Amino acid sequence: MNAVEGPTVVGLDLSLRHTGIAYADGTTATIETSDERGTNRLAIIRQAVRDALDVAEFLPDLVVVEGYSYHSRGRALFGLGELGGVVRLELHDLGAPWAVLSPSALKKYATGRHQANKTEMVVAARDRLGFEGVSDDQADALWLRAAGLAHMGAPLARMPKANQRALESLQLMVSPSTVEP
C-alpha cells in the first residue's frame, strides 16, 4: 500500500557521476558513481532507479526524468545517451508511466528563467520547496518531482503563471504495460 497521500511522483536528474533522485515521499539522494566506469556505472544507476520506484510495493503514478542536454559535447554526450537509454528502458520494462522535461523548461519552472544556473536552482528549491540540502543534483530532482506533481494537479508550491507555462513542454510517455487493453 502506498504510504504517500495523493499522487506519487519520483524525479530523476540523470548524471554519469551524480544522479539526483527525489523519492515519492519527498526525500532526496545523490547516487555517486564518480569512481565507476562503463556498464558497471550504468548498472549502479539502474539499480538505484529500481530502488527509488520501490517496485515491491507500488509503482509511482509518474516518474519525471530531465531531458537530454543537447549542448553537451564529446564523450560525455555518448555516456549520457547510454544512461538515458538504460533508465528509459528500465521504466518501460517496469511499466512505470514517465515524462520528460527539458533542462530549460525545468529551469523556467523553478526560477522563471530558462538559463538559471545551479545555485539559482538550489536557492529556488530552498525558497519554494523547503529544500535543506546543498546538492544541485538533488535540487533538480526535487524540481522534477514538483513539476510532475503540478502536472497531476497537486503542486508543492504556488508558482507564477509564467513558470507554470514551462510545464506545457512536459512529454508524457506511457509504457505499453500501463495501457488498458
Secondary structure, DSSP 8 states (H G I E B T S, - for coil): ---S-S--EEEEE--SSEEEEE-TTS-EEEEE-TT--HHHHHHHHHHHHHHHHTTTT---SEEEEE---TT--THHHHHHHHHHHHHHHHHHHHT--EEEE-HHHHHHHHHS-TT--HHHHHHHHHHHH------HHHHHHHHHHHHHHHHTT--SS---HHHHGGGGG-EEE--GGGS--
